[in-house]
Amino acid sequence: MILLDTGFIVALELETDENHQKALEIYNGIINKEYGEAYVSDYIFSEAVTLTLSRTNDLRVAVKLGSAIKNSYNVLSVDSNIVEKAWDTFKEQKGPVFSFTDCSSIVLMHELGIKQIATFDRGFRYMPGISVV
């Protein structure tokens, strides 16, 4: 199982992103199921669609990305239990500082046993039990 982070998804979609080529390489492994099932959270979905709209100023591109996410990956809901645990994680951070969405991703990964993440966020490299692809 692998969680796809916002930066990865946006880099995959936007050819102008500095990480686009690397995202394509990782994506080949994802479609070949080298990492198992691919997941995103509803928070990541929201961030990816919003960031794509912001970077392109083109609603059609953002809608295309959102549709691709919904049709290609398992979208996980961040429920109130995850929110509470993510809030605790957010408040108690001491190492690299993560966004609240990243904290929700960390909690989801631990709760569901997801060990891998496709991300360009270097902070995840320091999280025990998480392997950055």
mmCIF file of the C-alpha atoms, coordinates in Angstrom:
data_MODEL
# 
_entry.id   MODEL 
# 
loop_
_atom_site.group_PDB 
_atom_site.id 
_atom_site.type_symbol 
_atom_site.label_atom_id 
_atom_site.label_alt_id 
_atom_site.label_comp_id 
_atom_site.label_asym_id 
_atom_site.label_entity_id 
_atom_site.label_seq_id 
_atom_site.pdbx_PDB_ins_code 
_atom_site.Cartn_x 
_atom_site.Cartn_y 
_atom_site.Cartn_z 
_atom_site.occupancy 
_atom_site.B_iso_or_equiv 
_atom_site.pdbx_formal_charge 
_atom_site.auth_seq_id 
_atom_site.auth_comp_id 
_atom_site.auth_asym_id 
_atom_site.auth_atom_id 
_atom_site.pdbx_PDB_model_num 
ATOM 1   C CA . MET A 1 1   ? 0.000   0.000  0.000   1.00 0.00 ? 1   MET A CA 1 
ATOM 2   C CA . ILE A 1 2   ? 1.147   3.514  -0.782  1.00 0.00 ? 2   ILE A CA 1 
ATOM 3   C CA . LEU A 1 3   ? -0.194  6.955  0.059   1.00 0.00 ? 3   LEU A CA 1 
ATOM 4   C CA . LEU A 1 4   ? 0.130   9.618  -2.618  1.00 0.00 ? 4   LEU A CA 1 
ATOM 5   C CA . ASP A 1 5   ? 0.952   13.081 -1.283  1.00 0.00 ? 5   ASP A CA 1 
ATOM 6   C CA . THR A 1 6   ? -0.236  16.366 -2.757  1.00 0.00 ? 6   THR A CA 1 
ATOM 7   C CA . GLY A 1 7   ? 3.122   17.419 -4.187  1.00 0.00 ? 7   GLY A CA 1 
ATOM 8   C CA . PHE A 1 8   ? 3.502   14.104 -5.977  1.00 0.00 ? 8   PHE A CA 1 
ATOM 9   C CA . ILE A 1 9   ? 0.030   14.287 -7.515  1.00 0.00 ? 9   ILE A CA 1 
ATOM 10  C CA . VAL A 1 10  ? 0.487   17.876 -8.682  1.00 0.00 ? 10  VAL A CA 1 
ATOM 11  C CA . ALA A 1 11  ? 3.965   17.139 -10.079 1.00 0.00 ? 11  ALA A CA 1 
ATOM 12  C CA . LEU A 1 12  ? 2.518   14.199 -11.979 1.00 0.00 ? 12  LEU A CA 1 
ATOM 13  C CA . GLU A 1 13  ? -0.200  16.391 -13.508 1.00 0.00 ? 13  GLU A CA 1 
ATOM 14  C CA . LEU A 1 14  ? 1.782   19.538 -14.338 1.00 0.00 ? 14  LEU A CA 1 
ATOM 15  C CA . GLU A 1 15  ? 4.559   19.160 -16.882 1.00 0.00 ? 15  GLU A CA 1 
ATOM 16  C CA . THR A 1 16  ? 6.008   22.473 -15.697 1.00 0.00 ? 16  THR A CA 1 
ATOM 17  C CA . ASP A 1 17  ? 6.570   21.173 -12.157 1.00 0.00 ? 17  ASP A CA 1 
ATOM 18  C CA . GLU A 1 18  ? 10.252  20.642 -11.311 1.00 0.00 ? 18  GLU A CA 1 
ATOM 19  C CA . ASN A 1 19  ? 9.479   17.106 -10.077 1.00 0.00 ? 19  ASN A CA 1 
ATOM 20  C CA . HIS A 1 20  ? 7.354   16.060 -13.067 1.00 0.00 ? 20  HIS A CA 1 
ATOM 21  C CA . GLN A 1 21  ? 9.865   13.601 -14.541 1.00 0.00 ? 21  GLN A CA 1 
ATOM 22  C CA . LYS A 1 22  ? 10.532  11.928 -11.192 1.00 0.00 ? 22  LYS A CA 1 
ATOM 23  C CA . ALA A 1 23  ? 6.766   11.725 -10.578 1.00 0.00 ? 23  ALA A CA 1 
ATOM 24  C CA . LEU A 1 24  ? 6.325   9.945  -13.917 1.00 0.00 ? 24  LEU A CA 1 
ATOM 25  C CA . GLU A 1 25  ? 8.969   7.390  -12.957 1.00 0.00 ? 25  GLU A CA 1 
ATOM 26  C CA . ILE A 1 26  ? 7.272   6.693  -9.626  1.00 0.00 ? 26  ILE A CA 1 
ATOM 27  C CA . TYR A 1 27  ? 3.871   6.577  -11.324 1.00 0.00 ? 27  TYR A CA 1 
ATOM 28  C CA . ASN A 1 28  ? 5.036   3.751  -13.573 1.00 0.00 ? 28  ASN A CA 1 
ATOM 29  C CA . GLY A 1 29  ? 5.693   1.699  -10.436 1.00 0.00 ? 29  GLY A CA 1 
ATOM 30  C CA . ILE A 1 30  ? 2.287   2.634  -9.054  1.00 0.00 ? 30  ILE A CA 1 
ATOM 31  C CA . ILE A 1 31  ? 0.374   1.550  -12.160 1.00 0.00 ? 31  ILE A CA 1 
ATOM 32  C CA . ASN A 1 32  ? 2.372   -1.666 -12.209 1.00 0.00 ? 32  ASN A CA 1 
ATOM 33  C CA . LYS A 1 33  ? 1.279   -2.256 -8.582  1.00 0.00 ? 33  LYS A CA 1 
ATOM 34  C CA . GLU A 1 34  ? 4.898   -2.368 -7.339  1.00 0.00 ? 34  GLU A CA 1 
ATOM 35  C CA . TYR A 1 35  ? 3.702   -0.636 -4.159  1.00 0.00 ? 35  TYR A CA 1 
ATOM 36  C CA . GLY A 1 36  ? 0.311   -2.302 -3.847  1.00 0.00 ? 36  GLY A CA 1 
ATOM 37  C CA . GLU A 1 37  ? -2.902  -0.320 -3.750  1.00 0.00 ? 37  GLU A CA 1 
ATOM 38  C CA . ALA A 1 38  ? -2.594  3.480  -4.027  1.00 0.00 ? 38  ALA A CA 1 
ATOM 39  C CA . TYR A 1 39  ? -4.456  5.766  -1.634  1.00 0.00 ? 39  TYR A CA 1 
ATOM 40  C CA . VAL A 1 40  ? -5.090  9.467  -1.151  1.00 0.00 ? 40  VAL A CA 1 
ATOM 41  C CA . SER A 1 41  ? -7.005  11.134 1.634   1.00 0.00 ? 41  SER A CA 1 
ATOM 42  C CA . ASP A 1 42  ? -9.862  13.523 1.068   1.00 0.00 ? 42  ASP A CA 1 
ATOM 43  C CA . TYR A 1 43  ? -7.570  16.233 2.500   1.00 0.00 ? 43  TYR A CA 1 
ATOM 44  C CA . ILE A 1 44  ? -4.912  15.436 -0.121  1.00 0.00 ? 44  ILE A CA 1 
ATOM 45  C CA . PHE A 1 45  ? -7.615  15.410 -2.804  1.00 0.00 ? 45  PHE A CA 1 
ATOM 46  C CA . SER A 1 46  ? -8.694  18.885 -1.702  1.00 0.00 ? 46  SER A CA 1 
ATOM 47  C CA . GLU A 1 47  ? -5.131  20.221 -1.601  1.00 0.00 ? 47  GLU A CA 1 
ATOM 48  C CA . ALA A 1 48  ? -4.192  18.749 -4.987  1.00 0.00 ? 48  ALA A CA 1 
ATOM 49  C CA . VAL A 1 49  ? -7.234  20.121 -6.802  1.00 0.00 ? 49  VAL A CA 1 
ATOM 50  C CA . THR A 1 50  ? -6.889  23.529 -5.147  1.00 0.00 ? 50  THR A CA 1 
ATOM 51  C CA . LEU A 1 51  ? -3.135  23.767 -5.780  1.00 0.00 ? 51  LEU A CA 1 
ATOM 52  C CA . THR A 1 52  ? -3.598  22.741 -9.413  1.00 0.00 ? 52  THR A CA 1 
ATOM 53  C CA . LEU A 1 53  ? -6.252  25.411 -9.872  1.00 0.00 ? 53  LEU A CA 1 
ATOM 54  C CA . SER A 1 54  ? -4.001  27.975 -8.206  1.00 0.00 ? 54  SER A CA 1 
ATOM 55  C CA . ARG A 1 55  ? -0.956  27.105 -10.342 1.00 0.00 ? 55  ARG A CA 1 
ATOM 56  C CA . THR A 1 56  ? -2.771  26.860 -13.668 1.00 0.00 ? 56  THR A CA 1 
ATOM 57  C CA . ASN A 1 57  ? -5.702  29.244 -13.172 1.00 0.00 ? 57  ASN A CA 1 
ATOM 58  C CA . ASP A 1 58  ? -7.603  26.734 -15.296 1.00 0.00 ? 58  ASP A CA 1 
ATOM 59  C CA . LEU A 1 59  ? -10.659 25.070 -13.782 1.00 0.00 ? 59  LEU A CA 1 
ATOM 60  C CA . ARG A 1 60  ? -10.701 22.409 -16.511 1.00 0.00 ? 60  ARG A CA 1 
ATOM 61  C CA . VAL A 1 61  ? -7.218  21.209 -15.541 1.00 0.00 ? 61  VAL A CA 1 
ATOM 62  C CA . ALA A 1 62  ? -8.194  21.051 -11.853 1.00 0.00 ? 62  ALA A CA 1 
ATOM 63  C CA . VAL A 1 63  ? -11.420 19.173 -12.633 1.00 0.00 ? 63  VAL A CA 1 
ATOM 64  C CA . LYS A 1 64  ? -9.530  16.745 -14.876 1.00 0.00 ? 64  LYS A CA 1 
ATOM 65  C CA . LEU A 1 65  ? -7.080  16.058 -12.045 1.00 0.00 ? 65  LEU A CA 1 
ATOM 66  C CA . GLY A 1 66  ? -9.868  15.615 -9.482  1.00 0.00 ? 66  GLY A CA 1 
ATOM 67  C CA . SER A 1 67  ? -11.685 13.182 -11.751 1.00 0.00 ? 67  SER A CA 1 
ATOM 68  C CA . ALA A 1 68  ? -8.480  11.228 -12.365 1.00 0.00 ? 68  ALA A CA 1 
ATOM 69  C CA . ILE A 1 69  ? -7.850  10.941 -8.621  1.00 0.00 ? 69  ILE A CA 1 
ATOM 70  C CA . LYS A 1 70  ? -11.397 9.779  -7.919  1.00 0.00 ? 70  LYS A CA 1 
ATOM 71  C CA . ASN A 1 71  ? -11.308 7.239  -10.760 1.00 0.00 ? 71  ASN A CA 1 
ATOM 72  C CA . SER A 1 72  ? -7.793  5.894  -10.171 1.00 0.00 ? 72  SER A CA 1 
ATOM 73  C CA . TYR A 1 73  ? -7.135  5.776  -6.433  1.00 0.00 ? 73  TYR A CA 1 
ATOM 74  C CA . ASN A 1 74  ? -8.806  4.790  -3.192  1.00 0.00 ? 74  ASN A CA 1 
ATOM 75  C CA . VAL A 1 75  ? -9.891  8.026  -1.482  1.00 0.00 ? 75  VAL A CA 1 
ATOM 76  C CA . LEU A 1 76  ? -9.794  7.755  2.306   1.00 0.00 ? 76  LEU A CA 1 
ATOM 77  C CA . SER A 1 77  ? -11.970 9.938  4.509   1.00 0.00 ? 77  SER A CA 1 
ATOM 78  C CA . VAL A 1 78  ? -10.368 11.757 7.399   1.00 0.00 ? 78  VAL A CA 1 
ATOM 79  C CA . ASP A 1 79  ? -12.921 11.149 10.141  1.00 0.00 ? 79  ASP A CA 1 
ATOM 80  C CA . SER A 1 80  ? -13.180 12.846 13.534  1.00 0.00 ? 80  SER A CA 1 
ATOM 81  C CA . ASN A 1 81  ? -10.977 10.200 15.179  1.00 0.00 ? 81  ASN A CA 1 
ATOM 82  C CA . ILE A 1 82  ? -8.174  10.868 12.662  1.00 0.00 ? 82  ILE A CA 1 
ATOM 83  C CA . VAL A 1 83  ? -8.651  14.633 13.065  1.00 0.00 ? 83  VAL A CA 1 
ATOM 84  C CA . GLU A 1 84  ? -8.175  14.375 16.832  1.00 0.00 ? 84  GLU A CA 1 
ATOM 85  C CA . LYS A 1 85  ? -5.045  12.222 16.500  1.00 0.00 ? 85  LYS A CA 1 
ATOM 86  C CA . ALA A 1 86  ? -3.695  14.480 13.744  1.00 0.00 ? 86  ALA A CA 1 
ATOM 87  C CA . TRP A 1 87  ? -4.301  17.514 15.944  1.00 0.00 ? 87  TRP A CA 1 
ATOM 88  C CA . ASP A 1 88  ? -2.315  15.893 18.755  1.00 0.00 ? 88  ASP A CA 1 
ATOM 89  C CA . THR A 1 89  ? 0.458   15.049 16.286  1.00 0.00 ? 89  THR A CA 1 
ATOM 90  C CA . PHE A 1 90  ? 0.415   18.608 14.941  1.00 0.00 ? 90  PHE A CA 1 
ATOM 91  C CA . LYS A 1 91  ? 0.649   20.188 18.404  1.00 0.00 ? 91  LYS A CA 1 
ATOM 92  C CA . GLU A 1 92  ? 3.401   17.863 19.626  1.00 0.00 ? 92  GLU A CA 1 
ATOM 93  C CA . GLN A 1 93  ? 5.794   18.013 16.641  1.00 0.00 ? 93  GLN A CA 1 
ATOM 94  C CA . LYS A 1 94  ? 9.438   18.460 17.524  1.00 0.00 ? 94  LYS A CA 1 
ATOM 95  C CA . GLY A 1 95  ? 11.356  17.468 14.379  1.00 0.00 ? 95  GLY A CA 1 
ATOM 96  C CA . PRO A 1 96  ? 10.502  18.681 10.925  1.00 0.00 ? 96  PRO A CA 1 
ATOM 97  C CA . VAL A 1 97  ? 7.330   20.771 11.050  1.00 0.00 ? 97  VAL A CA 1 
ATOM 98  C CA . PHE A 1 98  ? 4.455   19.291 9.072   1.00 0.00 ? 98  PHE A CA 1 
ATOM 99  C CA . SER A 1 99  ? 1.216   20.873 7.892   1.00 0.00 ? 99  SER A CA 1 
ATOM 100 C CA . PHE A 1 100 ? -1.987  19.666 9.481   1.00 0.00 ? 100 PHE A CA 1 
ATOM 101 C CA . THR A 1 101 ? -2.787  17.736 6.293   1.00 0.00 ? 101 THR A CA 1 
ATOM 102 C CA . ASP A 1 102 ? 0.597   16.003 6.523   1.00 0.00 ? 102 ASP A CA 1 
ATOM 103 C CA . CYS A 1 103 ? -0.125  15.129 10.155  1.00 0.00 ? 103 CYS A CA 1 
ATOM 104 C CA . SER A 1 104 ? -3.447  13.606 9.084   1.00 0.00 ? 104 SER A CA 1 
ATOM 105 C CA . SER A 1 105 ? -1.536  11.585 6.461   1.00 0.00 ? 105 SER A CA 1 
ATOM 106 C CA . ILE A 1 106 ? 0.907   10.327 9.086   1.00 0.00 ? 106 ILE A CA 1 
ATOM 107 C CA . VAL A 1 107 ? -1.942  9.219  11.354  1.00 0.00 ? 107 VAL A CA 1 
ATOM 108 C CA . LEU A 1 108 ? -3.840  7.570  8.484   1.00 0.00 ? 108 LEU A CA 1 
ATOM 109 C CA . MET A 1 109 ? -0.715  5.695  7.443   1.00 0.00 ? 109 MET A CA 1 
ATOM 110 C CA . HIS A 1 110 ? -0.127  4.405  10.972  1.00 0.00 ? 110 HIS A CA 1 
ATOM 111 C CA . GLU A 1 111 ? -3.792  3.511  11.491  1.00 0.00 ? 111 GLU A CA 1 
ATOM 112 C CA . LEU A 1 112 ? -4.092  1.612  8.193   1.00 0.00 ? 112 LEU A CA 1 
ATOM 113 C CA . GLY A 1 113 ? -0.613  0.095  8.097   1.00 0.00 ? 113 GLY A CA 1 
ATOM 114 C CA . ILE A 1 114 ? 0.467   2.051  5.009   1.00 0.00 ? 114 ILE A CA 1 
ATOM 115 C CA . LYS A 1 115 ? 4.266   2.068  5.054   1.00 0.00 ? 115 LYS A CA 1 
ATOM 116 C CA . GLN A 1 116 ? 5.095   3.909  1.806   1.00 0.00 ? 116 GLN A CA 1 
ATOM 117 C CA . ILE A 1 117 ? 4.408   7.426  0.584   1.00 0.00 ? 117 ILE A CA 1 
ATOM 118 C CA . ALA A 1 118 ? 5.003   9.054  -2.794  1.00 0.00 ? 118 ALA A CA 1 
ATOM 119 C CA . THR A 1 119 ? 6.081   12.554 -1.841  1.00 0.00 ? 119 THR A CA 1 
ATOM 120 C CA . PHE A 1 120 ? 8.672   15.214 -2.514  1.00 0.00 ? 120 PHE A CA 1 
ATOM 121 C CA . ASP A 1 121 ? 8.337   16.509 1.057   1.00 0.00 ? 121 ASP A CA 1 
ATOM 122 C CA . ARG A 1 122 ? 11.687  15.715 2.666   1.00 0.00 ? 122 ARG A CA 1 
ATOM 123 C CA . GLY A 1 123 ? 10.268  15.751 6.183   1.00 0.00 ? 123 GLY A CA 1 
ATOM 124 C CA . PHE A 1 124 ? 8.653   12.359 5.676   1.00 0.00 ? 124 PHE A CA 1 
ATOM 125 C CA . ARG A 1 125 ? 12.129  10.810 5.387   1.00 0.00 ? 125 ARG A CA 1 
ATOM 126 C CA . TYR A 1 126 ? 12.540  11.325 9.152   1.00 0.00 ? 126 TYR A CA 1 
ATOM 127 C CA . MET A 1 127 ? 9.316   9.605  10.159  1.00 0.00 ? 127 MET A CA 1 
ATOM 128 C CA . PRO A 1 128 ? 9.816   6.172  11.720  1.00 0.00 ? 128 PRO A CA 1 
ATOM 129 C CA . GLY A 1 129 ? 7.958   3.405  9.930   1.00 0.00 ? 129 GLY A CA 1 
ATOM 130 C CA . ILE A 1 130 ? 7.433   5.439  6.744   1.00 0.00 ? 130 ILE A CA 1 
ATOM 131 C CA . SER A 1 131 ? 9.367   4.803  3.547   1.00 0.00 ? 131 SER A CA 1 
ATOM 132 C CA . VAL A 1 132 ? 9.511   7.603  0.957   1.00 0.00 ? 132 VAL A CA 1 
ATOM 133 C CA . VAL A 1 133 ? 9.309   6.346  -2.611  1.00 0.00 ? 133 VAL A CA 1 
# 
